[in-house]
Amino acid sequence: MTTTVTPPETTPARQDRRSRLPKSARAGGTLHGGPIAYAILILFTIVSLFPLVWTAIAASRDNQRLAQTPPPFWFGSNLFKNLEIAWTDANLGEAFLNTTIVAGISALTIVVLSTIAGFAFAKLRFKGRNALMLIVIGTMMVPPQLSVIPLYMMVAKLDWTDQLQAVIFPSLVSAFGVFFMRQYLLQALPDEIIEAARVDGASSWRVVWHVVFPAARPAMAVLGMLMFVQTWNDFLWPFLVLTQTGNPTVQVAVAGLGRGYTPDQSLIMAGALLGTLPLLLVFAIFGKQIVGGIMQGAVKG
């Protein structure tokens, strides 16, 4: 006896559901949000941009106007004057160079080491792997403030105080980076590709270079951006180990603005605005690639 099976795409129920979808969705096109969705997105955008806009407004006013009630909600005429004073008083040129060196070296090293370690935890089989991974995750639960005193003692013994290596070396590894890359590689890197590379005679390091790094590129871009921003904005440890007369980072240099009996809030805001602009520039240049990398990784997963 011959049984006729109706294809799933021609069943009445499936056809009825597809008929209720927009034409763009039925054709495989892009879904467009309604007015409510756009209103919510606009609201979130305004709320997200308000701190940055307010910083620019405060930087364009003088200290006397900022102390009045209500505060100003539009730009004044002192923006470029305050930016110039903040740049000179805080020596932000040297601070930008120092912070770029620290953040660049830290982000690059964290990305490379985290990718290698994440690959080992995700795809290699060795004794104690799960226990070591739990230890790595456990270190994320320890507040960084607890390590300040012993770390400062080590830096002082090495005579690194007031030098950039005192900030660079403690930030060369990241437990979060290892965990992040492990979770990504578990899904994005099939075991068959690694086995095929080994069959072709590739060593472990060639597998890492020619297989792991290309597969992990989207996650590496995201992790690099996160670590660069985190290192750029770090304040506590650079403030303790560096001084204004030595090699300050941006955050340490900005902390020295507006000192006096009455702090000049407009200069402080001008310094904060200058310290934020490089991050905005970096994201404006590489943001599209990073977002594309996230979407590529999501499709692979």
C-alpha positions as CSV (number, residue, x, y, z in Angstrom):
1,M,0.0,0.0,0.0
2,T,1.3,3.4,-1.0
3,T,1.1,6.3,1.5
4,T,1.2,9.8,0.4
5,V,3.0,12.2,2.8
6,T,2.3,15.9,2.5
7,P,5.5,18.0,2.6
8,P,5.7,20.2,5.7
9,E,5.8,23.4,3.8
10,T,2.4,22.6,2.1
11,T,0.4,21.6,5.2
12,P,-2.6,23.9,5.8
13,A,-1.5,24.8,9.3
14,R,1.9,25.9,8.0
15,Q,0.4,27.8,5.1
16,D,-2.0,29.6,7.5
17,R,0.9,30.6,9.8
18,R,2.9,31.9,6.9
19,S,0.0,33.9,5.5
20,R,-0.2,35.8,8.8
21,L,3.5,36.9,8.5
22,P,4.6,40.1,6.8
23,K,5.6,39.8,3.2
24,S,9.2,40.6,4.0
25,A,9.3,37.7,6.5
26,R,7.7,35.3,4.2
27,A,10.3,36.2,1.5
28,G,13.2,35.8,3.9
29,G,13.7,39.5,4.1
30,T,14.3,41.8,7.1
31,L,11.7,42.4,9.7
32,H,10.9,46.0,10.5
33,G,9.9,47.2,14.0
34,G,6.8,49.2,14.6
35,P,6.5,52.7,16.1
36,I,6.7,51.4,19.7
37,A,9.9,49.6,19.0
38,Y,11.4,52.7,17.5
39,A,10.2,54.8,20.4
40,I,11.9,52.5,22.9
41,L,15.1,52.4,20.9
42,I,15.2,56.3,20.7
43,L,14.5,56.5,24.5
44,F,17.3,54.1,25.3
45,T,19.7,56.0,22.9
46,I,18.9,59.3,24.6
47,V,19.4,57.9,28.1
48,S,22.7,56.3,27.0
49,L,24.0,59.5,25.4
50,F,22.9,61.9,28.1
51,P,26.0,61.5,30.4
52,L,28.4,62.2,27.5
53,V,26.3,65.2,26.3
54,W,26.1,66.5,29.9
55,T,29.9,66.2,30.2
56,A,30.4,68.2,27.1
57,I,27.9,70.9,28.3
58,A,29.6,71.1,31.7
59,A,33.0,71.4,30.0
60,S,31.7,74.4,27.9
61,R,30.7,76.4,31.0
62,D,32.5,78.0,33.9
63,N,32.6,76.8,37.5
64,Q,30.3,79.6,38.7
65,R,27.5,78.7,36.2
66,L,27.7,75.0,37.1
67,A,27.1,75.8,40.8
68,Q,23.8,77.6,40.0
69,T,20.4,76.0,40.1
70,P,19.0,74.9,37.7
71,P,22.2,73.6,36.0
72,P,22.8,74.5,32.4
73,F,21.3,72.3,29.7
74,W,22.9,73.8,26.6
75,F,26.5,74.5,25.5
76,G,28.4,77.6,26.5
77,S,31.3,79.4,24.9
78,N,34.2,78.0,27.0
79,L,34.5,74.5,25.6
80,F,37.7,74.9,23.6
81,K,39.3,77.2,26.3
82,N,38.6,74.6,29.0
83,L,39.9,71.8,26.8
84,E,43.1,73.6,26.2
85,I,43.6,74.4,29.9
86,A,42.9,70.8,30.9
87,W,45.2,69.4,28.2
88,T,48.1,71.6,29.4
89,D,47.5,71.4,33.2
90,A,47.2,67.6,33.2
91,N,49.9,67.0,30.6
92,L,47.4,64.8,28.7
93,G,49.6,64.4,25.7
94,E,52.1,62.2,27.7
95,A,49.2,60.6,29.6
96,F,47.5,59.6,26.3
97,L,50.7,58.0,25.0
98,N,51.3,56.1,28.3
99,T,47.7,54.8,28.4
100,T,47.8,53.8,24.8
101,I,51.0,51.7,25.5
102,V,49.5,50.2,28.6
103,A,46.1,49.4,27.2
104,G,47.5,48.2,23.8
105,I,50.0,45.8,25.3
106,S,47.6,44.5,27.9
107,A,44.7,44.0,25.4
108,L,46.9,42.2,22.8
109,T,48.5,39.9,25.4
110,I,45.2,39.1,27.0
111,V,43.6,38.2,23.7
112,V,46.5,35.9,22.6
113,L,47.0,34.1,25.9
114,S,43.2,33.8,26.6
115,T,42.7,32.3,23.1
116,I,45.4,29.7,23.6
117,A,44.2,28.9,27.1
118,G,40.6,28.8,26.1
119,F,41.4,26.4,23.3
120,A,43.2,24.1,25.7
121,F,40.3,24.1,28.2
122,A,37.7,23.7,25.4
123,K,39.3,21.1,23.1
124,L,42.3,19.4,24.7
125,R,42.0,16.5,27.1
126,F,44.3,16.5,30.0
127,K,44.3,15.4,33.7
128,G,42.8,18.1,36.0
129,R,41.3,20.2,33.3
130,N,38.0,20.7,35.0
131,A,39.6,21.4,38.4
132,L,41.9,24.0,36.8
133,M,39.0,25.6,35.0
134,L,37.1,25.9,38.3
135,I,40.2,27.6,39.9
136,V,40.3,30.1,37.0
137,I,36.6,30.9,37.5
138,G,37.2,31.1,41.2
139,T,39.7,33.9,40.8
140,M,37.0,36.0,39.2
141,M,35.2,36.0,42.5
142,V,38.1,37.5,44.5
143,P,37.8,41.3,44.7
144,P,40.8,42.9,43.1
145,Q,41.2,45.3,46.1
146,L,42.4,42.3,48.2
147,S,45.5,41.9,46.0
148,V,46.5,45.6,46.1
149,I,48.8,45.4,49.2
150,P,50.8,42.3,48.2
151,L,51.0,43.4,44.6
152,Y,52.4,46.8,45.7
153,M,55.0,45.1,47.9
154,M,56.1,43.0,44.9
155,V,56.3,46.1,42.7
156,A,58.3,48.0,45.3
157,K,60.7,45.1,45.7
158,L,61.3,45.2,41.9
159,D,61.8,49.0,42.0
160,W,59.0,49.5,39.5
161,T,57.1,52.2,41.3
162,D,56.3,55.1,39.0
163,Q,57.0,53.1,35.9
164,L,54.7,51.8,33.3
165,Q,55.7,48.1,33.7
166,A,54.1,48.3,37.2
167,V,50.7,48.7,35.5
168,I,51.4,46.5,32.4
169,F,52.6,43.2,34.0
170,P,49.7,42.7,36.5
171,S,47.2,43.1,33.6
172,L,48.7,40.7,31.1
173,V,46.3,37.8,32.0
174,S,42.6,37.7,32.5
175,A,40.4,34.9,34.0
176,F,37.4,36.4,32.3
177,G,39.2,36.3,29.0
178,V,40.1,32.6,29.4
179,F,36.5,31.8,30.3
180,F,35.1,33.9,27.5
181,M,37.3,32.3,24.8
182,R,36.6,28.8,26.2
183,Q,32.9,29.2,25.9
184,Y,33.2,30.6,22.4
185,L,35.5,27.9,21.1
186,L,33.3,25.1,22.5
187,Q,30.7,26.0,19.9
188,A,32.6,27.8,17.1
189,L,35.4,25.2,16.6
190,P,34.2,21.7,15.6
191,D,36.4,18.8,16.7
192,E,36.4,17.5,13.1
193,I,38.5,20.5,11.9
194,I,41.1,19.9,14.6
195,E,41.3,16.2,13.8
196,A,41.6,16.9,10.1
197,A,44.5,19.3,10.8
198,R,46.2,16.7,12.9
199,V,45.8,14.0,10.2
200,D,47.5,16.4,7.8
201,G,50.5,16.4,10.2
202,A,49.9,19.8,11.9
203,S,51.5,20.3,15.3
204,S,49.7,21.8,18.2
205,W,51.1,25.2,17.5
206,R,50.2,25.1,13.8
207,V,46.7,24.1,14.8
208,V,46.5,27.1,17.1
209,W,47.9,29.5,14.4
210,H,46.1,28.2,11.3
211,V,42.8,26.8,12.8
212,V,42.1,28.3,16.3
213,F,43.0,31.9,15.6
214,P,41.0,32.2,12.4
215,A,38.0,30.6,14.0
216,A,38.2,32.7,17.1
217,R,38.7,36.0,15.3
218,P,35.2,37.5,16.1
219,A,35.5,36.7,19.8
220,M,39.1,38.0,19.8
221,A,38.0,41.3,18.4
222,V,35.3,41.6,21.1
223,L,37.6,40.6,23.9
224,G,40.3,43.0,22.7
225,M,37.9,45.9,22.7
226,L,36.6,45.0,26.2
227,M,40.1,44.7,27.6
228,F,41.3,47.9,26.0
229,V,38.4,49.9,27.4
230,Q,38.8,48.3,30.8
231,T,42.6,49.0,31.0
232,W,42.1,52.6,29.6
233,N,39.5,53.3,32.4
234,D,41.4,51.6,35.2
235,F,42.1,54.1,38.0
236,L,42.8,52.5,41.4
237,W,46.0,50.6,40.6
238,P,47.6,53.2,38.3
239,F,46.8,55.9,40.9
240,L,48.6,53.9,43.6
241,V,51.7,53.0,41.7
242,L,52.1,56.0,39.4
243,T,52.2,59.7,40.3
244,Q,51.7,63.0,38.6
245,T,55.4,63.7,38.4
246,G,56.2,60.4,36.8
247,N,54.3,58.5,34.0
248,P,50.6,59.1,34.7
249,T,47.9,57.4,32.7
250,V,44.8,59.4,31.5
251,Q,42.7,58.6,34.6
252,V,45.5,59.5,37.0
253,A,46.2,62.7,35.1
254,V,42.5,63.8,35.0
255,A,42.3,63.1,38.8
256,G,44.8,66.0,39.3
257,L,42.6,68.6,37.6
258,G,40.6,71.2,39.4
259,R,42.6,70.9,42.7
260,G,42.2,73.7,45.1
261,Y,39.9,75.0,47.9
262,T,37.1,75.1,45.3
263,P,37.6,72.5,42.6
264,D,37.0,73.7,39.1
265,Q,34.3,71.3,37.9
266,S,34.4,72.6,34.4
267,L,38.1,71.7,34.0
268,I,37.4,68.3,35.5
269,M,34.6,67.7,33.0
270,A,36.9,68.9,30.2
271,G,39.5,66.4,31.2
272,A,37.0,63.6,31.4
273,L,35.7,64.5,28.0
274,L,39.2,64.4,26.5
275,G,39.8,61.1,28.2
276,T,36.7,59.6,26.6
277,L,37.2,60.8,23.1
278,P,39.9,58.2,22.1
279,L,37.5,55.4,23.1
280,L,34.8,56.9,21.0
281,L,37.2,57.2,18.1
282,V,38.3,53.6,18.4
283,F,34.8,52.3,18.5
284,A,33.8,54.5,15.6
285,I,36.6,53.0,13.5
286,F,36.3,49.3,14.6
287,G,32.7,49.2,15.8
288,K,31.3,47.8,12.5
289,Q,33.9,45.0,12.4
290,I,33.3,44.1,16.0
291,V,29.5,44.0,15.6
292,G,29.9,42.0,12.4
293,G,32.2,39.6,14.3
294,I,29.6,39.1,17.0
295,M,26.9,38.3,14.4
296,Q,29.3,36.0,12.6
297,G,30.0,34.2,15.8
298,A,26.3,33.9,16.6
299,V,25.6,32.3,13.3
300,K,28.5,29.8,13.7
301,G,27.3,29.0,17.2
